[in-house]
Amino acid sequence: MFGNRNRRKALLASAALVGGALLMTACQDTDGSADNGAAQSSSPSAVAGSPSASGESEDPEDAASDAPTDGPSGTPSDSASDEPTASPTAGSGGGGSRVGQECGANDLSWSTRSESQAGGYILVMAKAKSGITCVLPAALPTVAFGSDGTEAGPVEQAVGKQITLSKGTVAYAGVNPKTTNTDGGKELDSIIVAVGNEDPNPVSLKVGTITVDKPVVTNWHTAPKDAVPFN
């Protein structure tokens, strides 16, 4: 009877030892799993401020491209030049002021009309083009006829005064193409006018059919009544 009782106690003690060992093993596994989870939750990929967490690029070239620039982008292309521009010369017809300079034929606007006084003559009118101020010299205008270049002689005994032409001022000269009483002469329909013999740009003016024989011309005047070519 006592032998059976001792055997039962020995079995119970063995069972208790096995159960304790199993319980300790389970506790160790649980603690290891918890430690592994904690370690994973604190990995570098979850640290705030790391490139993968913030989503912002730390490339220095990208940062430099976003930085504002304070300096000018280049030299202005419309900077003023220190060198003066050349002024057009008198008689060039290029526009601009000709103050104090002698007029050229192409600096002027020309027109003509037929008049009946003094047996009939041609009134030549000249005025400065827009933006031009120039001087007609105290000399006869040069008036030529035909391909042979026949020139008109003076009507007046002395030359007139020089005339400054600018906006609104008109100069007048009277041309008598035929001063003879004969039937001879050349039939023409235009005259050539220049401001002096040295004018490089004479103009041709239509005047209708005229007979030319020993022509004459007045000086330049500022009133048309003073430009009648009386013999």
C-alpha positions as CSV (number, residue, x, y, z in Angstrom):
1,M,0.0,0.0,0.0
2,F,2.8,2.4,0.9
3,G,4.6,1.5,-2.3
4,N,1.7,2.6,-4.5
5,R,1.4,5.9,-2.5
6,N,5.1,6.7,-3.1
7,R,4.8,5.9,-6.8
8,R,1.9,8.4,-7.2
9,K,3.8,11.1,-5.4
10,A,6.8,10.6,-7.7
11,L,4.5,10.8,-10.8
12,L,2.9,14.0,-9.6
13,A,6.3,15.6,-9.0
14,S,7.5,14.7,-12.4
15,A,4.4,16.1,-14.0
16,A,4.9,19.4,-12.1
17,L,8.5,19.7,-13.3
18,V,7.5,19.1,-16.9
19,G,4.7,21.7,-16.7
20,G,7.0,24.3,-15.2
21,A,9.5,23.8,-17.9
22,L,6.9,24.2,-20.6
23,L,5.5,27.4,-19.0
24,M,9.0,29.0,-18.9
25,T,9.6,28.2,-22.6
26,A,6.3,29.8,-23.5
27,C,7.2,32.9,-21.6
28,Q,10.6,33.2,-23.3
29,D,9.0,32.9,-26.8
30,T,6.5,35.6,-25.9
31,D,9.2,38.0,-24.7
32,G,11.3,37.4,-27.8
33,S,8.4,38.2,-30.2
34,A,7.7,41.4,-28.3
35,D,11.3,42.4,-28.5
36,N,11.4,41.7,-32.3
37,G,8.3,43.8,-32.9
38,A,9.7,46.7,-30.9
39,A,13.0,46.5,-32.8
40,Q,11.1,46.5,-36.1
41,S,9.0,49.5,-35.1
42,S,12.1,51.5,-34.4
43,S,13.9,50.8,-37.8
44,P,15.6,53.8,-39.7
45,S,12.9,53.8,-42.4
46,A,10.3,55.0,-39.9
47,V,12.5,57.8,-38.4
48,A,11.0,61.2,-39.1
49,G,13.2,63.4,-41.3
50,S,14.7,60.6,-43.3
51,P,14.4,60.9,-47.2
52,S,11.8,58.1,-47.5
53,A,9.7,59.4,-44.7
54,S,9.6,63.1,-45.7
55,G,9.2,62.6,-49.5
56,E,11.6,65.6,-50.1
57,S,14.7,65.3,-52.3
58,E,18.0,66.3,-50.8
59,D,19.8,66.5,-54.2
60,P,22.0,69.7,-54.0
61,E,21.5,70.4,-57.7
62,D,17.7,70.5,-57.3
63,A,18.2,72.8,-54.3
64,A,20.5,75.1,-56.3
65,S,18.0,75.3,-59.2
66,D,15.2,76.5,-56.9
67,A,17.4,79.2,-55.3
68,P,16.5,82.8,-56.5
69,T,19.0,84.8,-58.4
70,D,19.5,88.5,-57.5
71,G,21.9,89.6,-60.3
72,P,20.8,90.9,-63.8
73,S,20.4,88.3,-66.5
74,G,22.5,90.2,-69.0
75,T,23.4,93.5,-70.5
76,P,20.4,95.5,-71.9
77,S,20.4,95.4,-75.7
78,D,18.9,98.9,-76.1
79,S,21.6,100.9,-74.3
80,A,22.3,104.3,-75.7
81,S,25.3,104.8,-78.0
82,D,27.9,107.4,-77.1
83,E,28.7,108.0,-80.8
84,P,26.7,110.8,-82.5
85,T,24.8,109.9,-85.7
86,A,25.7,111.6,-88.9
87,S,23.4,114.4,-90.1
88,P,22.2,114.4,-93.8
89,T,23.9,116.9,-96.0
90,A,22.1,119.7,-97.9
91,G,20.6,118.6,-101.1
92,S,20.4,115.0,-100.1
93,G,16.6,115.0,-99.8
94,G,16.9,112.6,-96.8
95,G,14.7,114.7,-94.5
96,G,15.8,116.6,-91.3
97,S,16.7,120.2,-90.8
98,R,18.9,122.1,-93.2
99,V,19.2,125.3,-91.0
100,G,21.8,127.6,-92.5
101,Q,22.5,125.2,-95.4
102,E,21.9,125.9,-99.1
103,C,18.8,124.1,-100.5
104,G,19.1,121.5,-103.1
105,A,16.4,120.9,-105.7
106,N,15.4,117.6,-104.1
107,D,15.0,119.3,-100.7
108,L,12.1,121.2,-102.3
109,S,8.5,120.6,-103.5
110,W,8.0,122.1,-106.9
111,S,5.0,123.2,-109.0
112,T,4.3,125.5,-111.9
113,R,1.4,127.4,-113.5
114,S,0.9,129.4,-116.6
115,E,0.3,133.2,-116.3
116,S,-0.9,135.7,-118.9
117,Q,0.9,138.9,-117.8
118,A,3.8,140.2,-119.7
119,G,2.7,138.4,-122.8
120,G,2.5,135.0,-121.0
121,Y,5.0,133.3,-118.7
122,I,5.5,130.3,-116.4
123,L,5.4,130.9,-112.6
124,V,7.7,128.4,-110.8
125,M,7.0,127.8,-107.1
126,A,9.3,126.0,-104.6
127,K,8.8,125.2,-100.9
128,A,10.7,123.1,-98.4
129,K,9.7,119.5,-97.9
130,S,8.4,118.6,-94.5
131,G,11.0,118.8,-91.7
132,I,13.5,120.8,-93.9
133,T,14.7,124.3,-93.4
134,C,17.2,125.6,-96.0
135,V,18.4,128.7,-97.8
136,L,17.9,129.7,-101.4
137,P,21.0,131.7,-102.4
138,A,20.9,135.3,-103.7
139,A,21.3,134.1,-107.3
140,L,19.2,133.3,-110.3
141,P,17.6,129.8,-110.4
142,T,19.1,127.7,-113.1
143,V,16.4,127.0,-115.8
144,A,17.3,125.0,-118.9
145,F,15.3,123.9,-122.0
146,G,15.6,121.0,-124.3
147,S,18.2,118.4,-125.0
148,D,20.7,121.2,-126.0
149,G,20.6,122.7,-122.5
150,T,19.6,126.2,-123.5
151,E,19.6,128.3,-120.3
152,A,17.4,131.2,-119.4
153,G,19.2,134.6,-118.9
154,P,18.4,137.2,-116.2
155,V,15.5,139.6,-116.4
156,E,16.6,141.8,-113.5
157,Q,19.7,143.9,-113.3
158,A,20.8,142.7,-109.9
159,V,20.4,139.5,-107.9
160,G,17.8,139.4,-105.1
161,K,18.2,138.5,-101.4
162,Q,18.6,135.0,-100.1
163,I,15.4,133.3,-98.9
164,T,15.1,130.9,-96.0
165,L,12.6,128.2,-96.8
166,S,10.8,126.4,-94.0
167,K,7.2,125.2,-93.4
168,G,4.7,127.5,-95.1
169,T,7.3,129.6,-97.0
170,V,7.1,129.6,-100.8
171,A,9.6,131.1,-103.2
172,Y,8.6,132.3,-106.7
173,A,10.4,132.8,-110.0
174,G,9.0,133.8,-113.3
175,V,10.2,132.3,-116.6
176,N,9.5,133.8,-120.0
177,P,10.4,131.1,-122.6
178,K,10.3,133.4,-125.7
179,T,11.4,137.0,-125.7
180,T,11.7,137.4,-129.5
181,N,9.0,138.6,-131.9
182,T,9.9,136.1,-134.7
183,D,8.2,132.8,-135.5
184,G,11.2,130.7,-134.7
185,G,11.9,128.6,-131.6
186,K,11.7,125.1,-130.1
187,E,8.5,123.5,-129.1
188,L,8.9,121.8,-125.7
189,D,6.6,120.7,-122.8
190,S,9.0,120.7,-119.8
191,I,11.7,122.7,-118.2
192,I,14.7,121.7,-116.1
193,V,15.2,123.7,-112.8
194,A,18.1,123.6,-110.3
195,V,19.3,125.7,-107.4
196,G,22.4,127.1,-109.0
197,N,24.7,125.5,-111.6
198,E,26.3,123.2,-109.0
199,D,23.0,121.5,-107.9
200,P,23.5,117.8,-108.4
201,N,19.8,117.0,-108.5
202,P,17.9,119.2,-110.9
203,V,14.2,118.5,-111.5
204,S,12.1,118.3,-114.6
205,L,8.8,120.2,-114.5
206,K,5.9,119.8,-116.9
207,V,4.7,123.1,-118.3
208,G,2.5,122.2,-121.3
209,T,3.6,123.1,-124.9
210,I,5.8,126.2,-125.1
211,T,7.9,127.8,-127.7
212,V,11.4,128.5,-126.5
213,D,13.5,131.3,-128.0
214,K,16.0,133.4,-125.9
215,P,14.3,132.6,-122.6
216,V,14.7,134.7,-119.4
217,V,14.0,134.1,-115.7
218,T,13.6,136.4,-112.6
219,N,15.3,136.0,-109.2
220,W,13.6,134.2,-106.4
221,H,10.9,136.2,-104.6
222,T,8.6,135.7,-101.7
223,A,5.6,137.2,-103.5
224,P,4.3,136.0,-106.9
225,K,3.7,139.6,-108.1
226,D,7.4,140.3,-107.8
227,A,8.2,137.4,-110.1
228,V,6.6,138.7,-113.3
229,P,9.3,138.7,-116.0
230,F,8.8,142.1,-117.6
231,N,11.2,143.0,-120.4
